[in-house]
Amino acid sequence: MSRSSQQPVTLLVDTREQEPYSFDARLVTVERRALPAGDYSVAGLEGVVAVERKTLDDFVSTVIHSRPRFREELKKLEGYRAACVAVEGSLLDVLMHRYRGDAHPNAVLGSALSIILDYRIPVFFCSSRQAACQFVQAYLLGAHARWNA
């Protein structure tokens, strides 16, 4: 059966998400709900699938200045079957210091690697908001197809 003939998948957006993505309405419906962790999930998989979205400036600020609070979020996410951090910026943006703040690019990269290695949560540098939106939608639809909510 083709994707277009199926019912849209319900994606969840956390109520605290300030600038939610606009997903493809042919593929998904969106509900706003308080999520246990992350900013985005799939209805029925809220406790096992999540995406934490960050702008590049927010990612840098969070991993450098709000590390203890973010660690608590990562501890929740590390127990999920599928969780990741989607950053609206590229690795080159990090290395070229194209973000606000005085954090050294090596510190930002080291923090991303720490998330990946210590918590086993991948960090995807998605180059732009539009690319991150496409990535998050595909990630959540893939998780839905794999674990059929």
C-alpha positions as CSV (number, residue, x, y, z in Angstrom):
1,M,0.0,0.0,0.0
2,S,1.4,3.4,-0.9
3,R,2.1,6.0,1.8
4,S,-0.5,8.4,0.2
5,S,-3.4,5.9,0.6
6,Q,-2.7,5.4,4.3
7,Q,-4.1,7.5,7.1
8,P,-1.8,10.4,8.2
9,V,0.4,9.6,11.2
10,T,-0.2,11.8,14.3
11,L,2.9,13.6,15.3
12,L,3.1,15.2,18.7
13,V,4.6,18.6,19.5
14,D,5.4,19.5,23.1
15,T,3.4,22.4,24.5
16,R,6.6,24.2,25.4
17,E,7.9,24.2,21.8
18,Q,7.9,27.9,20.9
19,E,8.2,27.7,17.1
20,P,6.9,24.3,16.0
21,Y,7.6,22.9,12.6
22,S,5.1,22.8,9.8
23,F,5.0,19.2,8.6
24,D,3.5,17.9,5.4
25,A,-0.3,17.7,6.1
26,R,-0.7,14.9,3.5
27,L,1.5,12.7,5.6
28,V,0.9,13.8,9.2
29,T,-1.5,15.4,11.6
30,V,-0.2,17.4,14.5
31,E,-1.3,17.5,18.1
32,R,0.2,19.7,20.8
33,R,0.7,17.9,24.1
34,A,3.0,17.9,27.1
35,L,5.7,15.3,26.3
36,P,7.7,13.5,28.9
37,A,10.9,14.3,27.1
38,G,11.9,16.0,23.8
39,D,10.0,18.4,21.5
40,Y,8.5,16.0,19.0
41,S,7.2,12.4,19.2
42,V,4.6,10.0,17.6
43,A,1.2,9.4,19.1
44,G,1.3,6.1,21.0
45,L,5.1,6.2,21.2
46,E,5.6,9.2,23.5
47,G,7.7,7.2,25.9
48,V,9.9,5.5,23.4
49,V,10.5,8.0,20.5
50,A,11.5,11.6,20.8
51,V,13.4,14.4,19.0
52,E,14.9,17.3,20.8
53,R,15.1,20.3,18.4
54,K,17.6,23.1,18.9
55,T,18.6,26.1,16.9
56,L,22.4,26.3,16.6
57,D,22.5,29.3,19.1
58,D,20.2,27.4,21.5
59,F,22.3,24.2,21.2
60,V,25.5,26.1,22.0
61,S,23.9,28.0,24.9
62,T,22.4,24.8,26.3
63,V,25.5,22.6,26.1
64,I,27.8,25.3,27.4
65,H,25.7,27.2,30.0
66,S,22.7,25.0,30.9
67,R,24.5,21.7,31.0
68,P,23.0,20.3,34.3
69,R,19.4,21.0,33.2
70,F,20.1,19.5,29.7
71,R,21.7,16.4,31.3
72,E,18.4,15.7,33.0
73,E,16.6,15.8,29.7
74,L,19.3,13.5,28.1
75,K,19.0,11.0,31.0
76,K,15.3,10.7,30.2
77,L,16.0,10.3,26.4
78,E,18.7,7.7,26.8
79,G,16.1,5.2,28.0
80,Y,14.1,5.7,24.7
81,R,14.2,3.2,21.9
82,A,14.8,6.1,19.4
83,A,15.9,9.6,20.5
84,C,18.0,12.2,18.9
85,V,18.9,15.9,18.9
86,A,18.3,17.8,15.7
87,V,20.3,21.0,15.4
88,E,19.3,23.7,12.9
89,G,22.8,24.3,11.8
90,S,25.7,22.5,10.2
91,L,28.9,21.1,11.7
92,L,30.7,23.6,9.5
93,D,28.7,26.4,11.2
94,V,30.0,25.1,14.5
95,L,33.6,24.8,13.3
96,M,33.5,28.3,11.8
97,H,32.0,29.8,15.0
98,R,28.8,30.9,13.2
99,Y,26.8,31.2,16.4
100,R,26.3,33.7,19.2
101,G,28.5,33.5,22.2
102,D,32.1,33.1,23.0
103,A,32.1,29.3,23.3
104,H,35.1,27.8,21.4
105,P,34.0,25.5,18.5
106,N,36.0,22.7,20.0
107,A,34.0,23.0,23.2
108,V,30.7,22.8,21.2
109,L,31.9,19.9,19.2
110,G,33.2,18.1,22.4
111,S,29.8,18.6,24.0
112,A,28.0,17.1,20.9
113,L,30.4,14.1,21.0
114,S,29.7,13.8,24.7
115,I,26.0,13.5,24.1
116,I,26.6,10.9,21.4
117,L,29.1,8.8,23.4
118,D,27.9,9.2,27.0
119,Y,24.2,9.0,26.4
120,R,24.1,7.2,23.0
121,I,21.9,9.9,21.6
122,P,22.8,11.0,18.1
123,V,23.2,14.7,17.4
124,F,22.2,15.5,13.8
125,F,23.5,18.8,12.4
126,C,20.8,19.5,9.8
127,S,22.2,22.7,8.2
128,S,18.9,24.7,8.4
129,R,15.5,24.9,9.9
130,Q,13.9,23.6,6.7
131,A,16.3,20.6,6.5
132,A,15.8,19.9,10.2
133,C,12.0,19.9,9.7
134,Q,12.3,17.4,6.9
135,F,14.7,15.3,9.0
136,V,12.4,15.3,12.0
137,Q,9.4,14.3,10.0
138,A,11.2,11.5,8.2
139,Y,12.7,10.3,11.6
140,L,9.3,10.2,13.3
141,L,7.6,8.5,10.3
142,G,10.4,6.0,10.2
143,A,10.0,5.2,13.9
144,H,6.2,4.9,13.4
145,A,6.6,2.5,10.5
146,R,9.2,0.4,12.5
147,W,7.2,0.2,15.7
148,N,3.7,0.7,14.4
149,A,2.0,2.7,17.1
